[in-house]
Amino acid sequence: MNPKTLFQKKEFYLIIPVILLLTYLLIRLINQAQMIQIFPIDAYANDYSSHIARLWFLAKYGLHQPIQHWYNGNYTLLTHYPPLWYILTLPIYKLTQNPQSAAFISLVLMYISSFAILIWFGKTQNLSKISSAALFFFFFANPIAIGYFLRLGKLPEMLGWLFSFIFLAIIFWYKNHKLDWKFILLIPVYALIHYSHVLVFIAVSIPLISLFLIKKTREKIIIAVSVIATAIITFPFWSIFTKNMSENKIGTYFSLHWLIQPGNMTDKITSIIVPVMFLTIFYLYYKSIQEHNTTIKHKELLFYLPIIFFSILYAARLACFIPIINRPTPDTYNFLLIFISSFLFLKINFRKLKLQKYIAPLLIIVVIIGIILSTTLTTPFKPHTQEVKDTLKILEDVDYKFRISENPPSVNGRAITSYAPIYLNLSTPGGWASLNLSKEYIDLLSAQTEAVKSKDCVKTESSMRNLQTKELITFNEYCYFLESCGFQKKKQINNVCLYIIYGG
């Protein structure tokens, strides 16, 4: 093969995007490794702190046990949140004795495992190794994934996608093959997704509907039975969830409503760009299918029809009003569409479309733009600011339950409530996981926050008494407010202060 011919092959151009994305992912991963030594406190992105705390609670108290450190003991561990990531990461924590190290090691292992699974996935779909590697990097090194998984720390959801790659491999394999006894593997994998992250479970159910549509009656029955079997296996989790919802617990949250509420501009933009990208790539893929084979074209259109229909509803915001469908976050659906778009892109016959001269340079440009956007929009890991250092220092003087209010942007209050139990054995009426709290208790927390924010001395004291919490940490002008109320100042470091509100 002469160099000119090699230069025109699409897979040659995949090497450059893969190298660029690999390099960028490694740089971000090395940067994020600081969390091993520095507890993540910054307010930009901090799901890590929640998962680290719950992992520590699991090791100390056990699954589904009441946690006295959070919400005055009204919080029961992982009754409303899928437990699988914590259970699988627990042995790593036992070995390292450091929940931060365990979380980061888990992150790295999920990247490695996902890469291996996607190489296998590509093999089942006749993709080359470089195409399979590209599929991994298109999914995990795009700006959304860098911000969501690596920087924000959506570790349980990342585990859900890891199992989803196996799930989707099964679906795409049986898309072109008759169902046999091996299809039974879908049941445990589907259940693992559910126990990893329910929102991913909802999203990846859409391709299962696609498979159902193209199969004959006998195979449709097998798929239906598999879904029922999965429901039985996952009954211990969703039955508790349903029970608590009926008892007026906070359990129903429609994340897709972000798209029709003020703000959330990034989500609003990506939720248009991603489905439009999918529809464009599908159109090119469909056009590249051999025109004389109408049977294949009809089957492909029927299979992707549910995903096409959903992408239109999603972009048009109509999905926000569909029960169950409106529960996942926009990014959860973005990842589904990114994965399928990436897969279809790698299957397109660009030579047949006479686009081979344009698509590869365009891909390189898109990758470079994506890296620039990611670098600009997703900040690197932030070491502790002086305000964070002062807050952690002042925590050492807390003797009772504490509450943190009106914290500045550099201090993540919920992250502080994750740090305090692990390293100082402190308790708080707040916490980082309010899903199974009663509305009445949520109202008590809100009343305390509003009392300080409005600088009302009487309501501040009464709200703290209602929460059975004596000590309050706050910042800047709110320190002067607490002093003006006559509350007892226990300590102040620069702009961070600790007050005893009653009973001092």
Beta strands, then each sheet from edge to edge (+ up, - down):
strand 1: 66-67
strand 2: 75-76
strand 3: 402-404
strand 4: 471-475
strand 5: 488-493
strand 6: 496-500
sheet 1: 1+ 2-
sheet 2: 3+ 4+ 6- 5+
end
